[in-house]
Amino acid sequence: MAHPLCLLFDCDGTLVDSEPLLADEMATALNAVGLPFQATDYIGEFRGARFRRIVAELESRHGSVDPKVLEPLETSMRANLDRRLATELIPIEGATEALAALSTFPMGVVSNGPENKIRTSLVATGLDTLFGDHLFSAYTANCWKPDPCLYLHAAQRMGYSPHHCLAIEDSVVGVKAALDAGMLVVHLNRFPDAEITPEGAIMITSMFQLPSVVARLTRDLDARTAMH
């Protein structure tokens, strides 16, 4: 391996500021089928969760929706979201600068979203060039965070052992998935007054802080390797 550390980034809320758009479209779709939901519910309770898990939780509270309605509902919601992502999406503050500073590292994107959504988001914000085809979608791998299997899949495809991978995540769901995969984890905690960083993860509050954290972890890893 040319580099001792592989960087695996979550997408929504970590690299791109897509969550407000996603929450808005989700609220429109869910209310249309009688499941009460506000955009603030996503940010407050369901951030990073799979859409069908959110639906299942809301159904447990408010009653079931005809399964025949759910698939076209999700398809329509995602089509509307893709149109908005292509024109309204911006990077998370500091993400462009952090990626530029870390461009010599092998990097991938690991997301609970569909691959076409990941690609649309990265192209719309100009962040796609550093990742190539190293895009790992839960829908393609058929395993979703908080299960660690998606991160383990990404590590294998990147050619790195989990303990030589650093996951950068903004949601607790994603942080737990990466920790359970045995990875180093940075939690981009943009809501430190409301969200607790899980034990074992390194908290940052801005992507501008990431390069210095990566530099320190790389030095530590190099030192441990030299001792063996």
Steps between C-alpha positions, in 0.01 A plus 500: 500500500634839402319664791449365853150647526192480277237773544135400474252788497129495560323718242184672630580747776872424484604600148182660367226702668221283361313422818275810499391415144453133586299580812277739304425246226450223756245710690305573181491132401415356841224748576345417162440142618377597845820462701550821702857619454677833504842581358623570853411140596766371263771727637395436860423128508574318178818652359696242302228234521375299204175632349317169547602488867351846547180387328479192722544706816233749391263215411544357850383834638232603251380187318603305194520626143409280203832338392401553135513875566846504658715405201361766261504747790872444558574508125320831460663649810848406381435637150392834649802497731742427213368801308553724801843356581619577147412868532485598870765289673812653658797336676520489878709795614868404498450175303654630178804631686540182708486274196755714318737476798454122517513428128802266526304252713289220352139606548154355460140596576285269714131590509160360590367675187468357147811521281340735246417742784860487627630568150251781436593665830875484440479624141266786597748622763817434300626241749486200269848512346685371808289189544473347153292183524571450870134555587349243735122507526293301747254430220774341288656305788157418647604593854424822683659692786495454801596147391882503460479285185493801264826635641657155494397466136655839417827415678531172312434669165754771578759235594545607863447324830236673716755621757682685220181685405373831636127562467373857503134517602251762613225273635509277807357218286803519272750546782376183670518304174864598446598438864343155486699435181817558701596825332639829621210746497468877485158635595421829327268623773338811358242500781718456811236654729247236396705196401747291701801352322510123567789373710795398286445764229694825461274804494551797270250780447626618161647331194778758515634302799523169315844529331681556831319203658594280204863616525512404869339160442741429214798580722362272773443220251849538354651491849311182594599335171867587558491331841397165353 
